[in-house]
């Protein structure tokens, strides 16, 4: 079950990173860093 939670967290993070492109650059950087931290914690490739 936890494997699916990691996969879902990674997928959501990737989607949100795409959404970050629509906001101002200063906020974008902060949000992307937090989302990349989630990807790093899941251990799933973010590309």
N, C-alpha and C positions, 0 to 999 in steps of 0.2 A: 504494500500500500504506500509506503513512504517513497518508493521509487517513482510512482506516479505523481506524487506531490512535487518531487524535484523536477520532473519533466514538465508538469504544468507551470510551475514557477518560472522555469527557463523560457517556456513559450510565451507566457505573459510578459516577461521582461523584454523579450525580443520585440514583441508587438508595441510595447510602450516606448521602446527606444525609437522605433519608427515614428511614433506620434510626437516625440520630442522635437522632430524636425520642424514642427509647425509653431513653436514658441520662441520667445526671444533667446538670443545666444547665452546670456548670463544664467538664466534659469535652466536652459537646456543642458549646460555643462553639469550643473549640480545634480539634476535628475538622472542624467546618463551615468554619472559616477555611481549613484546609488543603485541603479538598475544593473550595472556591470558587477557590482558587489554581489547582488543576488545571483547572477550567472556564475560568478566565481564560487560561491558557496554551494551551488548545485553540482559543480564539477562538469557541467555540460557545455560543450563548445558554443560560443556565442555567435558564430558566423553562419 
